[in-house]
Amino acid sequence: MLNQKLNVTRALNLEVVEELIYALDPCELKLDEMIEAEPEPEMIEGLPASDALTPADRYLELFEHVQTSHIFADSKTFPDCAPKMDPLDILIRYRRTRRQPGFTLRQFIEEHFWLPETHNSDYISDPSRSLKEHIDNLWPVLTREPQDHIPWSSLLALPQAYIVPGGRFSETYYWDSYFTMLGLAESGRGDLMRCIADNFAWMIEKYGHIPNGNRTYYLGRSQPPVFALMVELFEEDGVRGARRYLDHLRQEYAYWMDGAQSLLLNQAYRHTVRMPDGSLLNRYWDDRDTPRDEAWREDVETARHSGRPANEVYRDLRAGAASGWDYSSRWLRDCSRLASIRTTQFIPVDLNAFLYKLESTIANISALRGDKYGQELFRQKARARRQAMTRYLWDEESGCYRDYDWRRQALGLFSAASMVPLYVELATPEQAARVAEAVRTRLLTPGGVLATEYETGEQWDKPNGWAPLQWMTIQGLKRYGHDALGDDIAHRWLNTVNQVYQKQHKLVEKYHITNNTACEGGGGEYPLQDGFGWTNGVVRRLIGLYGEP
Ligand SMILES: OC[C@H]1O[C@H](O[C@H]2O[C@H](CO)[C@@H](O)[C@H](O)[C@H]2O)[C@H](O)[C@@H](O)[C@@H]1O
């Protein structure tokens, strides 16, 4: 039996190796060039560890049967179920019994799996509490203590406590955590901030990068790289010890730049793209090109109507999830069709601004440690990235940053991502003034700043406003002296969140912000979620700065 299990595990790993090899777009990098560029051992290093198979890998046709049978309304429910016994035994039992009279899938699943707990679903908020009190009282509800890993479950155990967003999101999320930490600092929870950062440092050591979230099915990708901003937050808020993360920052950088040195002009490999002038910029990527476990039904459906090779669509959907903007007109060739998604063909302005911050932070901490060589090396990388961004992502005519479609060699859409270069202070004062004007005239609404100008039915588009985008816009503007606009947006956003809180006594993931009366946001592939980690974080920070609305 043991040998049998080992063979299955090996077979699955080989499948992943093959996936990685064939998943590379031949137009981007030919196979023999790739082998020359990346020696074999390094490629194998990028694979998930053998104990990190996803539920789709483990349950094979049982997984597909569950996802297609609609026994759970949300595609994420089954991947989050923990098995009651060895998955291989479950699969064997399934194969043996599925055609027998009286077999029902729902009953089989309930007998063999623990369904996910919804920790905060029984939380009742106290309407007499102010917004600030409500948020401070919610931190313990959204906190998960380190726990033993349930064998074969998709949840990756973490060494320290962490905050989850809430609702269906019962695991930690990379970029959410930074915006959550802003509020934790304001609530005097430096202890939790440290735990969260240590968890991410631990994941860098264990997996070589910070995954989208602590689930096996999130290991193939990361999310907007904000670890450097977390480290900086420590210094600002007096939590000592930011310097000890230098090695982790450098390791995260190596993940994002993997393969870059061997790229010829116009070639791409994983997250890196060599531009026509020889400069290097980055894109979002996922090492897999299969339907996402947590959105399996949706992805299969999208690919079916795309008229494109399914694996290409899956990769672009996964890369879109890595961007944190899942989904948005930013990644679509045709704004009315998710199937036209081309995330891997875009050089995103926010991703490159975050990497500029990472390079600058490595340079700064190297200087503090007396490493002059490291300091100059990373200063130079940051300078080069800023130049390349100005060349390819800056739109002089409309005065804003835009994503760049490197395959078509054309600018993409303007969005609130244009504010990230201001947030990380890579824009010139002249560029910042023009971006401020573009935001004021094109994205400002009664309730805050829109993600984009386009109404597509996707959640990272009009009419939705999101907490992380408000925060980076407010602070980005203020960093360049546009205080009046920044303060105005802060008040609009506080008012939005408070209006809904007064009626419903909860904070949510995103808001509909185009009308004078704010309401809950919508759109996208899953229903609106309550909680909500990053909204709480940003609002708590703004209350500290501006007072209660
Ligand atoms: O289940 C679908 C997708 O859900 C996540 O994305 C959304 O929620 C995250 C947690 O708040 C947030 O970080 C992201 O910006 C949202 O769009 C998840 O991150 C995706 O990977 C997943 O496929």
The ligand as an SDF file (V2000), in Angstrom:
LIG
                    3D

 23 24  0  0  0  0  0  0  0  0999 V2000
  -12.0520   32.6370   -4.8000 O   0  0  0  0  0  0  0  0  0  0  0  0
  -11.7590   33.5120   -5.8410 C   0  0  0  0  0  0  0  0  0  0  0  0
  -10.5290   34.3850   -5.5570 C   0  0  0  0  0  0  0  0  0  0  0  0
  -10.6990   34.9990   -4.2910 O   0  0  0  0  0  0  0  0  0  0  0  0
   -9.6190   35.7470   -3.7830 C   0  0  0  0  0  0  0  0  0  0  0  0
   -9.6190   37.0800   -4.3340 O   0  0  0  0  0  0  0  0  0  0  0  0
  -10.3700   38.0570   -3.6890 C   0  0  0  0  0  0  0  0  0  0  0  0
  -10.2860   38.0000   -2.2590 O   0  0  0  0  0  0  0  0  0  0  0  0
   -8.9710   38.1450   -1.6980 C   0  0  0  0  0  0  0  0  0  0  0  0
   -9.1400   38.1110   -0.1880 C   0  0  0  0  0  0  0  0  0  0  0  0
   -9.7960   39.2330    0.2800 O   0  0  0  0  0  0  0  0  0  0  0  0
   -8.2910   39.4350   -2.1720 C   0  0  0  0  0  0  0  0  0  0  0  0
   -6.9390   39.4040   -1.8060 O   0  0  0  0  0  0  0  0  0  0  0  0
   -8.3870   39.5710   -3.6860 C   0  0  0  0  0  0  0  0  0  0  0  0
   -7.9220   40.8690   -4.0180 O   0  0  0  0  0  0  0  0  0  0  0  0
   -9.8450   39.4230   -4.0980 C   0  0  0  0  0  0  0  0  0  0  0  0
  -10.0100   39.6630   -5.4680 O   0  0  0  0  0  0  0  0  0  0  0  0
   -8.2580   35.0910   -3.9560 C   0  0  0  0  0  0  0  0  0  0  0  0
   -7.1970   35.9680   -3.6470 O   0  0  0  0  0  0  0  0  0  0  0  0
   -8.0790   34.5350   -5.3620 C   0  0  0  0  0  0  0  0  0  0  0  0
   -6.8470   33.8840   -5.5020 O   0  0  0  0  0  0  0  0  0  0  0  0
   -9.2310   33.5670   -5.6120 C   0  0  0  0  0  0  0  0  0  0  0  0
   -9.0500   32.9190   -6.8260 O   0  0  0  0  0  0  0  0  0  0  0  0
  1  2  1  0
  2  3  1  0
  3  4  1  0
  3 22  1  0
  4  5  1  0
  5  6  1  0
  5 18  1  0
  6  7  1  0
  7  8  1  0
  7 16  1  0
  8  9  1  0
  9 10  1  0
  9 12  1  0
 10 11  1  0
 12 13  1  0
 12 14  1  0
 14 15  1  0
 14 16  1  0
 16 17  1  0
 18 19  1  0
 18 20  1  0
 20 21  1  0
 20 22  1  0
 22 23  1  0
M  END
$$$$
